[in-house]
Amino acid sequence: MHSVVRLKCMDYMVKNRDYFSQFVTEDYMSYINRKRQDSCYGNQLEMQAMSEMYNRAIEVYIYSIGQFIILVHRKFSSIFRYQIRQLNTLKSRFDKSRL
C-alpha cells in the first residue's frame, strides 16, 4: 500500500506542477522520479500533497520532544498522524528553534 500511495502522491504533484515546482530547487522531473523510489524519504512537500489528495490534516509526533507538530491544514477534521523517532529526520523541514 505504501508504494501505491507514494506513486499517487507523485502523480498528484506532476498534475499540480505549477504549484509544487516552486518549492523544488532541482529539476522538477528529476525530483519526482527520485521521490518515486521506495528508498527515498518524502518530506513536507509530499505531506502537503497527500493532505490535499486525501483531505486530511497531517501531524507528526516527535518522540525526542514528546509532542505533535502540525504540518498541514489544520482546517480538516480528519487527521493523519506520523511518528518520528529521531529529530534529525526532520532537520530539512523544520527550524529547531520553532520546536
C-alpha positions as CSV (number, residue, x, y, z in Angstrom):
1,M,0.0,0.0,0.0
2,H,2.9,2.4,0.8
3,S,4.1,2.1,-2.8
4,V,0.7,2.9,-4.2
5,V,0.3,6.0,-2.0
6,R,3.8,7.1,-3.0
7,L,3.1,6.8,-6.7
8,K,-0.3,8.5,-6.4
9,C,1.3,11.3,-4.5
10,M,4.0,11.8,-7.2
11,D,1.3,11.7,-9.9
12,Y,-0.6,14.4,-8.0
13,M,2.5,16.5,-7.8
14,V,3.0,16.2,-11.5
15,K,-0.6,17.2,-12.2
16,N,-0.1,20.2,-9.9
17,R,3.4,21.1,-11.1
18,D,2.8,24.8,-11.3
19,Y,2.3,24.9,-7.5
20,F,4.7,22.3,-6.3
21,S,7.6,23.1,-8.6
22,Q,8.2,26.5,-7.0
23,F,9.3,24.7,-3.8
24,V,11.9,22.4,-5.5
25,T,15.4,23.7,-6.2
26,E,16.4,20.9,-8.6
27,D,15.0,19.9,-12.0
28,Y,11.4,19.1,-11.1
29,M,11.0,15.8,-13.0
30,S,14.3,14.6,-11.6
31,Y,13.0,15.3,-8.2
32,I,9.7,13.5,-8.9
33,N,11.5,10.5,-10.4
34,R,13.8,10.3,-7.3
35,K,10.8,10.5,-4.9
36,R,9.0,7.7,-6.7
37,Q,11.7,5.3,-5.4
38,D,10.9,3.5,-2.2
39,S,14.5,4.1,-1.0
40,C,13.9,7.9,-1.0
41,Y,12.3,9.7,2.0
42,G,9.5,12.1,1.5
43,N,9.4,15.5,3.2
44,Q,6.9,18.2,3.9
45,L,6.2,18.9,0.3
46,E,4.9,15.3,-0.2
47,M,2.9,15.5,3.0
48,Q,1.3,18.7,1.7
49,A,0.3,16.8,-1.5
50,M,-1.1,13.9,0.5
51,S,-3.0,16.3,2.7
52,E,-4.6,17.8,-0.4
53,M,-5.2,14.4,-2.0
54,Y,-7.0,12.8,0.9
55,N,-8.4,16.0,2.5
56,R,-6.7,15.3,5.8
57,A,-4.6,17.3,8.2
58,I,-1.2,15.9,9.0
59,E,0.5,15.8,12.3
60,V,3.9,14.4,13.2
61,Y,4.7,13.1,16.7
62,I,8.3,13.6,17.5
63,Y,9.5,11.3,20.3
64,S,12.5,13.3,21.3
65,I,10.4,16.3,22.3
66,G,7.2,14.4,23.2
67,Q,4.7,16.3,21.2
68,F,2.9,16.6,17.9
69,I,3.9,19.1,15.3
70,I,1.1,20.2,13.0
71,L,2.4,20.2,9.5
72,V,-0.5,20.7,7.1
73,H,-4.1,22.0,7.0
74,R,-5.5,22.3,10.4
75,K,-8.9,23.0,8.8
76,F,-9.6,19.4,8.1
77,S,-11.5,17.4,10.8
78,S,-9.7,14.1,10.0
79,I,-6.0,13.7,10.7
80,F,-3.1,11.6,9.5
81,R,-0.6,11.1,12.3
82,Y,3.0,10.1,11.8
83,Q,5.7,9.1,14.3
84,I,9.3,10.2,14.0
85,R,11.7,8.7,16.5
86,Q,14.7,10.8,15.5
87,L,14.6,14.6,15.2
88,N,17.3,14.6,12.5
89,T,14.9,13.1,10.0
90,L,13.0,16.4,10.1
91,K,16.0,18.7,10.0
92,S,15.3,19.8,6.5
93,R,11.7,20.5,7.2
94,F,11.8,22.4,10.5
95,D,13.7,25.2,12.1
96,K,14.6,23.6,15.5
97,S,14.0,26.9,17.3
98,R,10.3,26.6,16.4
99,L,10.1,23.2,18.1
